[in-house]
Amino acid sequence: MSDRSEIPEPAADLTDIAAGWLASLDAGTADRRAFEAWRAEDVRHAVAFAEVASTWRDMSELARISGDPKPAVSDDAPAPAPDKQPTRRRMLRIAAAAGAMALAGGGFAMRAAARNSAETRIGERRAISEVPGLSVNLNTDSSIYWKDGKSPRLWLERGEIGIQLDPGRRLSLMTPGGTFHLAPGDYNARLRGSSCELAVLSGSGTLGDAARPFQPGDVALATAGQANVRQRETDLTRITAWRRDTLVLNGESLDYALAEMNRYLRGKIVIGDPDLSRLRIGGTFATTNPTEFLEALRTSFGVKATAGADGNIVLTHA
């Protein structure tokens, strides 16, 4: 039996299949694992996807046809052919490229589709209000891209953000877990691996084409376009405590507490004695300086903090 890679497969069919994948990914309805399996199944699949992406330069032509502002390109990029009417196939390839750039999931795709970007370093917070009616607060070590317009889009690439949408505004929030469509309100979005946790403080929204909107108090974890909703969270102030430079703990393990605190620290706090992991911590602590947190460990549990040569802080029994 011949190997599958030796069986001819029309290039046009592969382009259509790639375009279909990209469209469903853009809508947040595709199974990302299935897509990755398809792309890895045959080298020609990967080539077809790469060819679709390579037509990104043709987006300037599509923007001219649709009346949308011309997408940003590098100064040394070749100019598109003037006044050339695209064929149906060419339009399909251009549209597929748009989907690829909007959704492919990597930083390159986001940079290609977006107009602006912002990020924070470890321990830094930043507020962005460059889109009318939209305010975004970036937590520590976070990165976003956005594109303004009649239907603005925001990509969360890394970290955690707070989103405030004014009345009359709508937003598509693109994340590795899926696309959230948000109505006016206040939201908190945090990436957790390949998933995204969205807390609805006020307003409403949906994931992809879901019929039932999220309500205030809902916390939705989106993974591969599907949402697991924890409804009516009573203490959303814990989720948004970072906006006040604080970390609120309510009896979590020291392991968990350190994972949260270390998000804000360049020099990390690590456990030197394994049995300390079982300690349960409660209280409100400043994220801008670990001194208060370390002092609470010393006075409440007799934990000693020692500065290591590598800049980390090691916790041991006193």
Buried (B, 14 or more C-beta within 10 A) or exposed (E): EEEEEEEEBEEEEBBBBBBEBBBBBBBBBBBBEEBEEBBEEBEEBBBBBEBBBEBBBBBBBBBBEEEEEEBBBEEEEEEBEEEEEBEEEBBBBBBBBBBBBBBBBEBEBBBBBBBEBBBBEBBEBBEBEEBEBBBBBBBBBBBBBBBBEEEBBBBBBBBBBBBBBEEEBBBBBBBBBBBBBBBBBBBBBBBEEBBBBBBBBBBBBBBBEBEEBBBBBBBBBBBBBBBEBEEEBEEBEBBBBBBEEBBBBEEBBBBBBBEBBBBBBEBBBEBBEEEBEEBEBEBEBBBEEBEBBBEBBEEEBEBBBEEEEEEBBBBEEE
